[in-house]
Amino acid sequence: MDTNTSLVTEFVLVGFSRLAHLQGLLFSLFLAVYLLTVAGNLLIVALVSTDAALQSPMYFFLRILSALEICYTSVTVPLLLHHLLTGRRHISRSGCALQMFFFLFFGATECCLLAAMAYDRYAAICEPLRYQMLLSRRVCVQLAGAAWTCGALVGLGHTSFIFSLPFCGPNAVPHFFCEIQPVLQLVCGDTSLNELQIILAAALIILCPFGLILSSYGRILATIFRIPSAAGRRKAFSTCSSHLVVVSLFYGTAIFIYIRPKASYDPATDPLLSLFYAVITPILNPVIYSLRNADVKAALKRSIQKMGPSEI
């Protein structure tokens, strides 16, 4: 191994250091977003866990998705808040690797979980008579376990691969967390082959679940269009609309960020785009699912009534 590989022992996350006059404002903004994200997703987890009306497979996956969002945003935002508050932006090489692993782990798990949720909607709309068999408790647990396992393998594979490459300086990461593309830019020597391998692996984990989602919704739309009444079509489509919005937000940014060469990385705009899927999307999910889902709104209303003063 090249002796230079040991030269870089820590990285500097440049983040928003160029906006020195806005550090306090950014800290307050990201803190508020983070607290709302955690509170909103914890509320979804609590409602699904305690309300008897929210025990279908769809809500089983929604509870896992909400827990994932809490983990996902907690990988990046607390450290970002620390950097904004203290001005110290250093992260050890092992800390950077750990952050990258967990970010990829939770992100890849969400990719697979969204595909499982699309299959749930397909079974509910296209195979209603076989729904309980197709999405039994055992099948749901197996799908969730497969999503977590796939996420762990992706995170471990990408992280171990990238951090086995030589880093001999500079050590300034033009980002607010250890994202793949900006870290890859700091690798010494020709990384074209490594870059191609990373893109192909990212394409596999992103596009395969996305292809399954598109296939599921192709069949769902074909089934919905065969429903004779307009009211029936609206009701069927409403059960999918929240998931479609989440899929569009998540996959739209993920495909743009990961399936492209590192030469196209823009340190001025890409961190802002990363904010969308790493910070903004996790806070939108509970809002999307609660505002567009009558069952969740009804469960929330019942919970509020239980907490209110009992009638005498």
C-alpha positions in Angstrom: 0.0 0.0 0.0 1.1 3.5 -0.8 2.7 5.2 2.3 0.8 8.4 1.5 -2.5 6.7 2.4 -1.8 7.4 6.1 -1.1 11.2 5.5 -4.8 12.2 5.8 -6.0 11.4 9.3 -8.9 13.8 9.3 -11.1 15.8 7.0 -12.5 19.3 7.1 -16.2 19.6 6.2 -16.3 23.0 4.4 -20.1 23.0 4.5 -21.5 26.5 4.9 -18.3 28.2 6.2 -18.5 30.7 3.3 -21.7 32.1 4.8 -19.9 33.2 8.0 -22.4 36.0 8.6 -25.3 33.5 8.5 -24.0 30.8 10.9 -26.4 31.7 13.7 -29.4 31.9 11.4 -28.5 28.6 9.8 -28.1 26.9 13.1 -31.5 28.1 14.3 -33.1 27.0 11.0 -31.5 23.5 10.9 -32.2 23.0 14.6 -35.9 23.8 14.1 -36.1 21.5 11.0 -34.4 18.7 12.8 -36.6 18.9 15.9 -39.7 19.0 13.7 -38.5 16.1 11.7 -37.8 13.9 14.8 -41.1 15.0 16.4 -43.2 14.4 13.2 -41.8 11.0 12.5 -41.9 9.9 16.1 -45.6 10.9 16.1 -46.2 8.6 13.0 -44.3 5.8 14.7 -46.4 6.2 17.9 -49.7 6.4 16.1 -49.1 3.3 14.0 -47.8 1.4 17.1 -50.7 2.2 19.3 -53.8 2.7 17.1 -55.7 -0.5 16.3 -57.0 1.0 13.0 -53.4 1.4 11.7 -52.3 -2.2 11.7 -52.4 -3.0 8.0 -49.2 -3.8 6.0 -49.2 -0.3 4.6 -48.8 1.2 8.1 -46.3 -1.4 9.1 -44.0 -0.1 6.3 -44.9 3.5 7.1 -43.8 3.0 10.7 -40.4 1.7 9.5 -40.1 4.5 7.0 -40.7 7.1 9.7 -38.1 5.4 12.0 -35.7 5.4 9.0 -36.2 9.1 8.4 -35.2 9.9 12.0 -32.0 7.8 11.7 -31.3 9.2 8.2 -31.4 12.9 9.2 -29.6 12.2 12.5 -26.6 11.0 10.6 -25.9 14.5 9.2 -27.8 17.3 11.0 -26.5 17.0 14.6 -22.9 17.2 13.3 -23.8 20.1 11.0 -25.3 21.9 14.0 -22.2 21.3 16.0 -20.1 22.7 13.2 -22.3 25.8 12.9 -22.3 26.4 16.6 -18.6 25.9 17.3 -17.0 26.7 14.0 -14.9 23.5 14.3 -15.4 21.5 11.1 -12.9 18.7 11.5 -13.9 15.0 11.4 -11.6 12.1 11.7 -11.0 9.7 8.9 -12.8 6.9 10.8 -15.6 9.3 11.7 -16.1 10.3 8.1 -16.2 6.6 7.1 -18.7 5.9 9.8 -20.9 8.8 8.7 -20.8 7.7 5.1 -21.6 4.1 6.0 -24.7 5.0 8.0 -25.9 7.6 5.5 -25.6 5.0 2.7 -27.1 2.3 4.9 -30.2 4.2 5.7 -30.5 5.7 2.2 -30.3 2.3 0.5 -32.7 0.8 3.0 -35.2 3.5 2.2 -34.8 2.7 -1.6 -35.7 -0.9 -0.9 -38.5 0.0 1.6 -40.2 2.3 -0.9 -40.2 -0.6 -3.4 -41.8 -2.8 -0.8 -44.5 -0.1 -0.2 -45.2 0.0 -3.9 -45.7 -3.8 -3.9 -48.1 -3.3 -1.0 -50.2 -0.8 -3.0 -50.1 -3.1 -6.0 -51.4 -6.0 -4.0 -54.1 -3.9 -2.4 -55.4 -2.5 -5.7 -54.7 -5.2 -8.2 -55.0 -8.3 -6.1 -57.5 -7.4 -3.3 -58.8 -10.9 -2.8 -55.2 -12.2 -2.3 -54.0 -9.2 -0.4 -53.8 -10.8 3.1 -52.0 -13.8 1.7 -49.5 -11.7 -0.4 -48.8 -9.3 2.4 -49.0 -11.5 5.5 -47.2 -10.5 8.6 -44.4 -12.9 7.8 -44.0 -11.5 4.3 -43.9 -8.0 5.6 -41.2 -8.8 8.1 -39.2 -10.6 5.4 -39.5 -7.6 3.0 -38.4 -5.2 5.8 -35.5 -7.5 6.8 -34.4 -7.7 3.2 -34.4 -3.9 2.9 -32.3 -3.5 6.0 -29.9 -6.2 4.9 -29.5 -4.7 1.5 -28.9 -1.3 3.0 -26.2 -2.6 5.3 -24.4 -4.4 2.5 -24.5 -1.3 0.3 -23.2 0.9 3.0 -20.5 -1.5 4.0 -19.5 -2.1 0.4 -19.3 1.5 -0.7 -17.6 2.8 2.5 -14.9 0.0 2.7 -14.2 0.5 -1.1 -13.8 4.3 -0.9 -11.7 4.3 2.3 -9.4 1.7 1.0 -8.2 4.2 -1.6 -5.3 6.5 -1.0 -5.9 10.0 0.5 -2.8 12.2 0.4 -4.2 15.7 0.6 -5.9 18.1 0.4 -8.4 17.1 3.1 -11.1 19.8 2.6 -14.5 18.1 1.7 -16.6 20.7 -0.2 -19.8 19.5 1.6 -21.5 19.6 5.0 -21.1 15.8 5.5 -19.0 12.9 4.1 -20.9 12.4 0.8 -19.5 9.9 -1.8 -18.7 12.3 -4.6 -16.9 15.1 -2.7 -14.9 12.6 -0.7 -14.0 10.7 -3.9 -12.6 14.0 -5.3 -9.9 13.9 -2.6 -8.5 10.4 -3.6 -5.0 10.5 -5.0 -4.3 9.3 -8.6 -6.6 8.2 -11.3 -10.0 7.2 -9.9 -11.8 6.7 -13.2 -12.2 2.9 -12.7 -13.2 3.4 -9.1 -15.7 6.1 -10.1 -17.3 3.8 -12.7 -17.6 1.0 -10.2 -19.3 3.3 -7.7 -21.7 4.6 -10.3 -22.6 1.1 -11.5 -23.2 0.0 -7.9 -25.3 3.1 -7.1 -27.3 2.6 -10.3 -28.0 -1.0 -9.3 -29.3 -0.1 -5.8 -31.2 2.9 -7.0 -32.6 1.9 -10.4 -33.6 -1.7 -9.5 -36.0 -0.7 -6.7 -37.1 2.2 -8.9 -37.8 -0.1 -11.8 -39.9 -2.3 -9.4 -41.8 0.8 -8.3 -42.5 1.8 -11.9 -43.7 -1.7 -12.8 -46.0 -1.8 -9.8 -47.5 1.6 -10.6 -47.9 0.7 -14.3 -50.1 -2.2 -13.2 -51.9 -0.1 -10.6 -52.8 2.6 -13.2 -54.0 0.0 -15.6 -56.3 -1.4 -12.9 -57.5 2.0 -11.8 -58.4 3.0 -15.3 -60.6 -0.1 -15.5 -62.7 1.0 -12.5 -66.0 2.1 -13.9 -66.9 4.9 -11.5 -64.9 8.2 -11.1 -65.4 8.0 -7.3 -63.8 4.5 -7.3 -60.9 5.7 -9.4 -60.3 8.7 -7.1 -60.4 6.5 -4.0 -58.0 4.0 -5.4 -55.6 6.6 -6.6 -55.7 8.5 -3.2 -54.3 5.4 -1.5 -51.2 5.7 -3.7 -50.7 9.5 -3.9 -48.7 10.0 -0.7 -46.3 7.2 -1.7 -45.9 8.6 -5.2 -45.0 12.0 -3.8 -42.4 10.5 -1.5 -40.9 8.4 -4.2 -40.7 11.4 -6.6 -38.9 13.5 -4.0 -36.5 10.7 -2.9 -35.6 9.1 -6.2 -35.5 12.4 -8.1 -32.6 13.8 -6.1 -30.9 10.4 -5.5 -30.6 9.6 -9.2 -29.2 13.0 -10.0 -26.7 12.9 -7.2 -25.3 9.4 -7.5 -25.6 8.3 -11.1 -23.2 10.7 -12.7 -19.4 11.1 -12.9 -17.6 13.0 -10.2 -16.4 15.6 -12.8 -19.9 17.0 -12.9 -19.9 17.6 -9.1 -20.5 21.3 -8.4 -19.3 22.3 -4.9 -21.4 25.5 -5.0 -24.8 23.9 -5.8 -24.6 20.2 -4.9 -24.5 20.7 -1.1 -27.7 22.7 -1.5 -29.3 19.9 -3.4 -28.1 17.4 -0.8 -29.9 19.5 1.8 -33.1 18.6 0.0 -32.9 14.9 0.4 -30.8 14.7 3.6 -32.7 17.4 5.6 -35.9 18.6 3.9 -37.4 15.3 2.6 -37.4 13.6 6.1 -39.5 16.5 7.5 -41.9 16.4 4.5 -42.8 12.7 4.8 -44.8 12.8 8.0 -46.6 16.0 6.6 -47.4 14.2 3.3 -48.7 11.1 5.0 -50.6 12.8 7.7 -52.3 15.5 5.6 -53.1 13.1 2.7 -54.2 10.1 4.7 -57.6 10.0 6.3 -56.8 7.1 8.6 -53.7 8.8 10.0 -55.7 12.0 10.6 -58.4 10.1 12.3 -55.9 8.3 14.5 -54.3 11.6 15.4 -57.7 13.0 16.4 -58.4 9.9 18.6 -55.1 10.3 20.3 -55.7 14.0 21.0 -59.2 13.2 22.4 -57.6 10.6 24.7 -55.2 13.1 26.1 -57.9 15.7 26.7 -59.7 16.0 30.0 -62.1 13.1 30.6 -65.8 13.9 30.8 -67.3 14.0 34.3 
